[in-house]
C-alpha cells in the first residue's frame, strides 16, 4: 500500500506544472512544450535536488513508448492508456569528461533499482527493446549538432565487432522541465546482453578472466604503463604516460591477486609489442591480442578520424585463458569524430589518426596514442589484414549507399515528430560556434549534408590509401 501511495504521489508530480530545475543545468529556453512525438518520452524526477557528478542520488524514472509508428503523448491525463516501457527507482549521477565539462547539456548515468536507493538492490530491466541490464546512460548530444555520430559509429561497427552499444533517441523531462533530445544508451559493461564476461576468481584459470580495462585519463584508479608514447621517429616521449583504468570488475571489487594479474598481462602484451621479435607468430603480439578485433577498432577510429581515438575511452577486454586470453576491443565515444573537431586537424578527411602523436604533443596534449598502434601498422602482415578487412567492409555494409541510408534513417527519427525542432528551441545553437566544432551549420539539413560529404571524402581517401577499388571510385 505504501508503495502504491508513493507512486501515486510521483504521478501527481509528473502531471504538475514544471518546477524550477535549480542547479541542474537547465536549457536556455525552459518553456518548450511537447504535445506528441515519435520518440520515447523520459521523465526524471529528482524533487529539486542537485544531481552530482560523482555521488549517485535517488531518483524516479518513467518512460512512455507506444511502439514503432505510434505517437507518444506528454499529457498522461489526456492519454491515459499509453504503454509504460519502464517505471521505477534509479540511482543517478552526471557522467562524462569533456561531454560534462565543455557542454551545458549534461549526460547522465543511472542504475535501475528495485526500491529507493537507501534500501535498494540493482535491478536488471529491459529498456526500449535493449537487453536486460541495470547500467544505463542518457547521452546528451550537444557539440555534435547532428546528434548522430555515436549511433552512426555503433551501427556501422555492429556487424563486425563482437559488441557495439545500442541506443535510442528520446525526449527528456527533468522535474517537469523539457531538456531536449538525448540518447538512452547501453554502457559498455559486463552483462549477458553486452560484453558477456564471466566474473574472475582468486586462483587458476578463473583468475585469468574476465576483465574490462580502458586506456584513458589518470583521474580514476589506474595502472601506469612502463612504456611511454612515442613520436614519429619512435623516440619515447618520457614526460607522457599511458594509463589504464579498471572497469570490470571495478577497482573496489578487484582483489590483490586479480589486480596483479591484469597488470601483468597488460605488461606482457606491451612487452611483446615492444620486442624486436614482435612480428613472430608464436611469441609476438598475436599471442596477446585478437588481431581482427584491433583492426576493426582501428578502422572505426580512422573512418571517423576520431582525434580522441586510441588514447581516450579505448576499451580492452580479456576473457579467461581457457576460453580466449587475447585482448579485444570495443568502441565508445565518437562525439568528436566525422569532422566534428577544430583541434588536432580533426576536420581533415586525409591522414591517419594513429600517426598524430607529434601533432598532439606539439599542442600540449597530456594523453597520447599508445606506441602499440605504430608497431602494429609497421607489420606488413597486419597491414595486409587491414587492407583485406577494409575491402570486406566496403563490399558489404560500408558501401556509400548504405552509410547514407543509415544517416537518413537517423535524421528521419529526429525530424519526423518535431524532436529536432524542440531540441533547437531548448538549445538554440544553429549558426553558433560550439566547442570544438570545425563546421558551423546554419540548420539541421546543412549539418547532415556536411556530415555526408565529409564521409564521402573520407571513404574515398581511405579507399586510395588502402588500395580498394570499386565502381564508386
Secondary structure by P-SEA (a helix, b strand, c coil): caaaaaaaaaaaaaacccccccccccccccccccccccbbbbbbbcccbbbbccbbbbbbbbbbbccccbbbbcccccccccccccccccbbbbbbccccccccbbbbbbbbbccccccccbbbbbccccccccccccccccccccccaaaaaaaaacccccbbbbbbbbbbbccccccccccccccccccccccccccccccccccccbbbbbbcccccbbbbbcbbbbccccccccccbbbbbbcccccccccaaaaaaaaaaaaaaaaaaacccccccccccccccaaaaaaaaaaaaaaacccccccccbbbbbccccccccccccccccccccccccccccccccccccccaaaaaaacccccccaaaaaaaacaaaaaaaaaaaaaaaaccccaaaaaaaaaaaaaaacccaaaaaaaaacccccccccccccccccaaaaaaaaaaaaaaaaaaaaaaaccccccc
